[in-house]
Amino acid sequence: MEKKSDVFIFYISDKVKQSCPGNVGLVVKIPKFSGNEICAFTALERYLHLTKSLRKDSKLFISFVRPHASVSRETISRWIKYVLKESGLNTDLFKPHSTRSAATSGAFVRGVPVEDILQIAG
């Protein structure tokens, strides 16, 4: 992960679900938005600041209980399900994986180029 003044850049070198043979790496950018109440850049910046003293490695998401180790895929899935439920969504209908299709649809509606959506979401 690299932080610039107006964007976080994640370089993902591991093979991900949508990786094609011969496709090495993925770059994900989280830009800073001004005038928005909800800004992923600002939230990430704040999260990194609040967890700085707890970090023992370079993993992004860490547990909020000691020893503050990096969390598993299952934990992240549980967190997403919790947020969905707290948002008033029926978690029998909407699962953590549902956020992928919702996010890609939302990105398209907001003008994100289709090429970018396909590259990131597969």
JONOR-V615890 format. One record per run of one state. SS is the DSSP state (H for helix, E for strand, C for the rest). FROM is the first residue (numbers start at 1). TO is the last residue. If there is no record, write none. Layout:
[[SS & FROM & TO] [SS & FROM & TO]]
This chain:
[[C & 1 & 1] [E & 2 & 3] [C & 4 & 6] [E & 7 & 12] [C & 13 & 25] [E & 26 & 31] [C & 32 & 39] [H & 40 & 54] [C & 55 & 61] [E & 62 & 62] [C & 63 & 69] [E & 70 & 70] [C & 71 & 72] [H & 73 & 86] [C & 87 & 97] [H & 98 & 109] [C & 110 & 113] [H & 114 & 121] [C & 122 & 122]]
